[in-house]
Amino acid sequence: MGTLSKPRPLEQTDNRNEFDCGRPSLNTWLQTHAWRNQQLGSSRTNVIINEQGKIVAYVSLTAAEIKREYLPKSQQRNRPESIPAVLLGQLAVDSAYQGQGIAQSLLFFAFHTTVQISEQIGCACLITHPLDKKARTFYQHWGFEDTPFDPKGSMIIKVSDLKQNGFAA
Protein backbone atom coordinates (compact mmCIF):
# COMPACT_ATOMS: atom_id res chain seq x y z
CA MET A 1 0.00 0.00 0.00
CA GLY A 2 2.91 2.35 -0.62
CA THR A 3 5.44 3.96 1.65
CA LEU A 4 4.46 4.85 5.20
CA SER A 5 6.11 7.42 7.43
CA LYS A 6 7.76 6.72 10.74
CA PRO A 7 5.66 7.79 13.72
CA ARG A 8 5.64 11.58 13.97
CA PRO A 9 3.75 14.09 16.12
CA LEU A 10 0.20 14.91 15.09
CA GLU A 11 -0.04 18.27 13.33
CA GLN A 12 -3.00 20.62 13.29
CA THR A 13 -3.24 20.31 9.49
CA ASP A 14 -3.47 16.50 9.53
CA ASN A 15 -6.83 15.31 8.21
CA ARG A 16 -8.20 13.33 11.12
CA ASN A 17 -11.72 12.99 9.69
CA GLU A 18 -10.89 10.28 7.13
CA PHE A 19 -9.46 7.89 9.71
CA ASP A 20 -11.58 4.79 10.32
CA CYS A 21 -10.29 1.85 12.32
CA GLY A 22 -13.71 0.26 12.68
CA ARG A 23 -14.02 1.33 16.33
CA PRO A 24 -16.20 4.46 16.63
CA SER A 25 -14.74 5.42 20.03
CA LEU A 26 -11.16 5.39 18.68
CA ASN A 27 -12.17 7.26 15.52
CA THR A 28 -13.99 9.91 17.54
CA TRP A 29 -11.12 10.31 19.97
CA LEU A 30 -8.68 11.04 17.13
CA GLN A 31 -11.10 13.34 15.33
CA THR A 32 -12.29 15.39 18.29
CA HIS A 33 -9.85 15.05 21.19
CA ALA A 34 -6.32 14.28 19.97
CA TRP A 35 -5.39 17.76 18.75
CA ARG A 36 -7.05 19.57 21.66
CA ASN A 37 -5.36 17.31 24.21
CA GLN A 38 -2.05 17.95 22.49
CA GLN A 39 -2.59 21.72 22.62
CA LEU A 40 -3.39 21.49 26.35
CA GLY A 41 -0.39 19.27 27.07
CA SER A 42 -2.66 16.44 28.26
CA SER A 43 -1.32 13.84 25.83
CA ARG A 44 0.84 13.46 22.76
CA THR A 45 -0.41 11.67 19.68
CA ASN A 46 1.96 10.30 17.09
CA VAL A 47 0.71 9.26 13.67
CA ILE A 48 1.87 7.19 10.74
CA ILE A 49 0.82 8.61 7.38
CA ASN A 50 0.82 7.28 3.82
CA GLU A 51 2.26 8.95 0.72
CA GLN A 52 -0.95 10.97 0.24
CA GLY A 53 -0.75 12.32 3.79
CA LYS A 54 -3.61 10.19 5.14
CA ILE A 55 -3.35 9.07 8.77
CA VAL A 56 -3.17 5.29 8.72
CA ALA A 57 -2.46 4.75 12.44
CA TYR A 58 -1.95 6.60 15.68
CA VAL A 59 -0.83 6.13 19.26
CA SER A 60 -1.46 8.45 22.17
CA LEU A 61 0.77 8.63 25.25
CA THR A 62 0.52 10.60 28.47
CA ALA A 63 2.00 10.71 31.96
CA ALA A 64 0.16 8.60 34.50
CA GLU A 65 0.43 6.73 37.74
CA ILE A 66 -0.81 3.44 39.06
CA LYS A 67 -1.62 2.65 42.65
CA ARG A 68 0.70 0.14 44.28
CA GLU A 69 -2.31 -1.84 45.53
CA TYR A 70 -3.39 -2.57 41.94
CA LEU A 71 -0.16 -4.38 41.08
CA PRO A 72 0.45 -8.08 41.52
CA LYS A 73 1.57 -8.76 45.10
CA SER A 74 5.09 -9.62 43.89
CA GLN A 75 5.50 -6.06 42.54
CA GLN A 76 4.11 -4.16 45.54
CA ARG A 77 7.00 -4.53 47.99
CA ASN A 78 9.11 -1.42 48.68
CA ARG A 79 7.13 0.73 46.23
CA PRO A 80 5.57 4.14 46.86
CA GLU A 81 1.78 4.35 47.07
CA SER A 82 1.57 5.89 43.58
CA ILE A 83 3.94 4.54 40.97
CA PRO A 84 4.88 6.82 38.05
CA ALA A 85 4.07 5.45 34.61
CA VAL A 86 3.30 6.25 30.99
CA LEU A 87 -0.24 5.60 29.79
CA LEU A 88 -0.79 4.23 26.31
CA GLY A 89 -4.24 5.75 25.97
CA GLN A 90 -5.13 4.85 22.39
CA LEU A 91 -3.57 2.81 19.61
CA ALA A 92 -5.47 2.31 16.37
CA VAL A 93 -4.85 1.37 12.75
CA ASP A 94 -7.11 2.37 9.85
CA SER A 95 -9.14 -0.61 8.59
CA ALA A 96 -7.45 -0.51 5.18
CA TYR A 97 -4.04 -1.02 6.82
CA GLN A 98 -4.82 -3.59 9.52
CA GLY A 99 -2.91 -6.87 9.55
CA GLN A 100 0.33 -5.37 8.22
CA GLY A 101 2.27 -5.05 11.49
CA ILE A 102 1.59 -1.33 11.91
CA ALA A 103 0.10 -1.78 15.39
CA GLN A 104 3.27 -3.63 16.40
CA SER A 105 5.40 -0.79 15.03
CA LEU A 106 3.44 1.79 17.03
CA LEU A 107 3.65 -0.37 20.15
CA PHE A 108 7.44 -0.62 19.74
CA PHE A 109 7.50 3.17 19.32
CA ALA A 110 5.61 3.44 22.64
CA PHE A 111 8.10 1.02 24.25
CA HIS A 112 11.10 3.07 23.08
CA THR A 113 9.45 6.33 24.14
CA THR A 114 8.66 4.95 27.61
CA VAL A 115 12.25 3.82 28.11
CA GLN A 116 13.52 7.25 26.98
CA ILE A 117 11.20 8.95 29.45
CA SER A 118 12.36 6.62 32.23
CA GLU A 119 15.93 7.78 31.66
CA GLN A 120 14.91 11.39 32.36
CA ILE A 121 12.25 11.12 35.07
CA GLY A 122 10.79 8.45 37.34
CA CYS A 123 8.78 5.97 35.30
CA ALA A 124 8.35 2.34 36.29
CA CYS A 125 5.97 0.98 33.66
CA LEU A 126 3.76 1.46 30.64
CA ILE A 127 0.03 1.07 31.33
CA THR A 128 -2.89 0.46 29.00
CA HIS A 129 -6.62 -0.09 29.41
CA PRO A 130 -7.66 -2.57 26.68
CA LEU A 131 -11.10 -1.96 25.22
CA ASP A 132 -11.91 -5.63 24.70
CA LYS A 133 -10.62 -9.20 24.81
CA LYS A 134 -8.99 -8.91 21.36
CA ALA A 135 -6.97 -5.86 22.46
CA ARG A 136 -6.09 -7.58 25.76
CA THR A 137 -4.76 -10.60 23.84
CA PHE A 138 -2.68 -8.31 21.59
CA TYR A 139 -1.08 -6.61 24.60
CA GLN A 140 -0.50 -9.93 26.41
CA HIS A 141 1.34 -11.18 23.34
CA TRP A 142 3.82 -8.31 23.74
CA GLY A 143 4.46 -8.86 27.46
CA PHE A 144 1.80 -6.80 29.22
CA GLU A 145 0.49 -8.30 32.44
CA ASP A 146 -2.93 -7.90 33.99
CA THR A 147 -3.16 -5.77 37.12
CA PRO A 148 -5.32 -8.15 39.12
CA PHE A 149 -6.58 -5.63 41.67
CA ASP A 150 -7.32 -2.68 39.36
CA PRO A 151 -11.08 -2.16 38.87
CA LYS A 152 -10.33 -0.65 35.41
CA GLY A 153 -8.67 -3.87 34.23
CA SER A 154 -5.37 -2.18 33.39
CA MET A 155 -2.38 -3.99 31.98
CA ILE A 156 1.26 -3.05 32.54
CA ILE A 157 4.70 -3.79 31.26
CA LYS A 158 7.67 -2.85 33.42
CA VAL A 159 10.37 -0.54 32.08
CA SER A 160 12.97 -3.01 33.38
CA ASP A 161 11.39 -5.70 31.16
CA LEU A 162 11.42 -3.36 28.16
CA LYS A 163 15.12 -2.64 28.71
CA GLN A 164 15.84 -6.35 29.11
CA ASN A 165 14.14 -6.96 25.76
CA GLY A 166 16.28 -4.44 23.88
CA PHE A 167 14.16 -1.30 24.00
CA ALA A 168 17.06 0.86 25.15
CA ALA A 169 16.91 4.63 25.30
C-alpha positions as CSV (number, residue, x, y, z in Angstrom):
1,M,0.0,0.0,0.0
2,G,2.9,2.3,-0.6
3,T,5.4,4.0,1.7
4,L,4.5,4.8,5.2
5,S,6.1,7.4,7.4
6,K,7.8,6.7,10.7
7,P,5.7,7.8,13.7
8,R,5.6,11.6,14.0
9,P,3.8,14.1,16.1
10,L,0.2,14.9,15.1
11,E,0.0,18.3,13.3
12,Q,-3.0,20.6,13.3
13,T,-3.2,20.3,9.5
14,D,-3.5,16.5,9.5
15,N,-6.8,15.3,8.2
16,R,-8.2,13.3,11.1
17,N,-11.7,13.0,9.7
18,E,-10.9,10.3,7.1
19,F,-9.5,7.9,9.7
20,D,-11.6,4.8,10.3
21,C,-10.3,1.9,12.3
22,G,-13.7,0.3,12.7
23,R,-14.0,1.3,16.3
24,P,-16.2,4.5,16.6
25,S,-14.7,5.4,20.0
26,L,-11.2,5.4,18.7
27,N,-12.2,7.3,15.5
28,T,-14.0,9.9,17.5
29,W,-11.1,10.3,20.0
30,L,-8.7,11.0,17.1
31,Q,-11.1,13.3,15.3
32,T,-12.3,15.4,18.3
33,H,-9.9,15.1,21.2
34,A,-6.3,14.3,20.0
35,W,-5.4,17.8,18.8
36,R,-7.1,19.6,21.7
37,N,-5.4,17.3,24.2
38,Q,-2.0,17.9,22.5
39,Q,-2.6,21.7,22.6
40,L,-3.4,21.5,26.3
41,G,-0.4,19.3,27.1
42,S,-2.7,16.4,28.3
43,S,-1.3,13.8,25.8
44,R,0.8,13.5,22.8
45,T,-0.4,11.7,19.7
46,N,2.0,10.3,17.1
47,V,0.7,9.3,13.7
48,I,1.9,7.2,10.7
49,I,0.8,8.6,7.4
50,N,0.8,7.3,3.8
51,E,2.3,9.0,0.7
52,Q,-1.0,11.0,0.2
53,G,-0.8,12.3,3.8
54,K,-3.6,10.2,5.1
55,I,-3.4,9.1,8.8
56,V,-3.2,5.3,8.7
57,A,-2.5,4.8,12.4
58,Y,-1.9,6.6,15.7
59,V,-0.8,6.1,19.3
60,S,-1.5,8.5,22.2
61,L,0.8,8.6,25.3
62,T,0.5,10.6,28.5
63,A,2.0,10.7,32.0
64,A,0.2,8.6,34.5
65,E,0.4,6.7,37.7
66,I,-0.8,3.4,39.1
67,K,-1.6,2.7,42.6
68,R,0.7,0.1,44.3
69,E,-2.3,-1.8,45.5
70,Y,-3.4,-2.6,41.9
71,L,-0.2,-4.4,41.1
72,P,0.5,-8.1,41.5
73,K,1.6,-8.8,45.1
74,S,5.1,-9.6,43.9
75,Q,5.5,-6.1,42.5
76,Q,4.1,-4.2,45.5
77,R,7.0,-4.5,48.0
78,N,9.1,-1.4,48.7
79,R,7.1,0.7,46.2
80,P,5.6,4.1,46.9
81,E,1.8,4.4,47.1
82,S,1.6,5.9,43.6
83,I,3.9,4.5,41.0
84,P,4.9,6.8,38.0
85,A,4.1,5.5,34.6
86,V,3.3,6.2,31.0
87,L,-0.2,5.6,29.8
88,L,-0.8,4.2,26.3
89,G,-4.2,5.7,26.0
90,Q,-5.1,4.9,22.4
91,L,-3.6,2.8,19.6
92,A,-5.5,2.3,16.4
93,V,-4.8,1.4,12.7
94,D,-7.1,2.4,9.9
95,S,-9.1,-0.6,8.6
96,A,-7.5,-0.5,5.2
97,Y,-4.0,-1.0,6.8
98,Q,-4.8,-3.6,9.5
99,G,-2.9,-6.9,9.6
100,Q,0.3,-5.4,8.2
101,G,2.3,-5.0,11.5
102,I,1.6,-1.3,11.9
103,A,0.1,-1.8,15.4
104,Q,3.3,-3.6,16.4
105,S,5.4,-0.8,15.0
106,L,3.4,1.8,17.0
107,L,3.6,-0.4,20.1
108,F,7.4,-0.6,19.7
109,F,7.5,3.2,19.3
110,A,5.6,3.4,22.6
111,F,8.1,1.0,24.3
112,H,11.1,3.1,23.1
113,T,9.4,6.3,24.1
114,T,8.7,5.0,27.6
115,V,12.3,3.8,28.1
116,Q,13.5,7.2,27.0
117,I,11.2,9.0,29.4
118,S,12.4,6.6,32.2
119,E,15.9,7.8,31.7
120,Q,14.9,11.4,32.4
121,I,12.3,11.1,35.1
122,G,10.8,8.4,37.3
123,C,8.8,6.0,35.3
124,A,8.3,2.3,36.3
125,C,6.0,1.0,33.7
126,L,3.8,1.5,30.6
127,I,0.0,1.1,31.3
128,T,-2.9,0.5,29.0
129,H,-6.6,-0.1,29.4
130,P,-7.7,-2.6,26.7
131,L,-11.1,-2.0,25.2
132,D,-11.9,-5.6,24.7
133,K,-10.6,-9.2,24.8
134,K,-9.0,-8.9,21.4
135,A,-7.0,-5.9,22.5
136,R,-6.1,-7.6,25.8
137,T,-4.8,-10.6,23.8
138,F,-2.7,-8.3,21.6
139,Y,-1.1,-6.6,24.6
140,Q,-0.5,-9.9,26.4
141,H,1.3,-11.2,23.3
142,W,3.8,-8.3,23.7
143,G,4.5,-8.9,27.5
144,F,1.8,-6.8,29.2
145,E,0.5,-8.3,32.4
146,D,-2.9,-7.9,34.0
147,T,-3.2,-5.8,37.1
148,P,-5.3,-8.2,39.1
149,F,-6.6,-5.6,41.7
150,D,-7.3,-2.7,39.4
151,P,-11.1,-2.2,38.9
152,K,-10.3,-0.6,35.4
153,G,-8.7,-3.9,34.2
154,S,-5.4,-2.2,33.4
155,M,-2.4,-4.0,32.0
156,I,1.3,-3.0,32.5
157,I,4.7,-3.8,31.3
158,K,7.7,-2.8,33.4
159,V,10.4,-0.5,32.1
160,S,13.0,-3.0,33.4
161,D,11.4,-5.7,31.2
162,L,11.4,-3.4,28.2
163,K,15.1,-2.6,28.7
164,Q,15.8,-6.3,29.1
165,N,14.1,-7.0,25.8
166,G,16.3,-4.4,23.9
167,F,14.2,-1.3,24.0
168,A,17.1,0.9,25.2
169,A,16.9,4.6,25.3
